[in-house]
Amino acid sequence: MLMLSCEPSTLRVLVVDDHELTRLTLKLAFSGQENLQVVGLASNGQEAVEMVKRYHPDVIVLDLHMPVMDGWRASGHIKAIAPNTQIIAYSSVEDNKCQETRELASLDAFCKKETPTTELIALVRKLGQSSSNDW
């Protein structure tokens, strides 16, 4: 049976992290899931903004601490061009700024890197359902 990879129900996910191993591990975890498609991997916020324009993801897993452009700045740029794209702040650092993150309009959820993969996948699916990109 032939299955198309871009069925309407398929969630398009962009992974943004400056650590290659994290990017590749998340890609592997998401790629093994039904109806999840990794449309791009970016190593900093500037690349993420460009990939949003090109690939129109439904959900972005966005590291907050990166070179060139961090996740906080990138999220503002992304929401300006794609307001319906759901952004998960993905960080290993627990600090005051992370608490503030939950209140920022440009970030839709916060997920610590220690979170089990199954919980991150569930969060991606949950946010993806509320995303209604009209590209």
PyMOL commands that set and color helices and strands:
alter all, ss='L'
color gray80, all
select helices_A, chain A and resi 20-31+45-55+71-81+96-101+117-130
alter helices_A, ss='H'
color red, helices_A
select strands_A, chain A and resi 11-16+36-42+59-63+86-91+109-112
alter strands_A, ss='S'
color yellow, strands_A
deselect
rebuild
show_as cartoon
